[in-house]
């Protein structure tokens, strides 16, 4: 039976292995978007699409679909952005088959899943690669992307009302924070970093602010 990877944010040991990959993404974060700009770029919180690697057989692609469906049935849904990684030498039915879920970008999910897989693959086997990705419905590359949960929080916590507000995200851990009112930017950044630090990487940046 194919092992079901537990959907998770990157653990501290994984974060240590992916810090260099995520640092580049974090450093390249552009000036914060306005709420209007963010609404135009973000995808719907509901719905997803599964993209599988062309290197997999049709049977393996079918197994990827079943893994995602099973994760939902078990209450451990793989939510975008999520990636599943495996070692080509060990195949997808091995302990090294690992997933990372709830990240803010494809790159961050790929890095976390690949690092988790490489940490568990057998010595001498080929490095891990991506088997499948869970993406938002109608996904296309955009300059601002958020996890499904953070996208939902943007709609419920950021968009409503008026006044100063800010949203910070952690590229490496998938955490985020929305704060409204005086000193919203500083407070959102601090709150996000407090959460991210518990997962091993306080790398938050403000991505939406008004």
Secondary structure, DSSP 8 states (H G I E B T S, - for coil): -----------HHHHHHHHHHHHHHHHT--S-B-HHHHHHH---SS-EEEEE-TTS-HHHHHHHHHHHHHHHHTT----SSEEEEEETTTBSSSTT-EEE-S-SSHHHHHHHHHHHHHHHS-TTS--EEEEEEEEETT----S----HHHHHHIIIIISSS-S-EEEEEETTT--EEEEESTTHHHHHHHHHHHHHHHTT---EEEEEE-
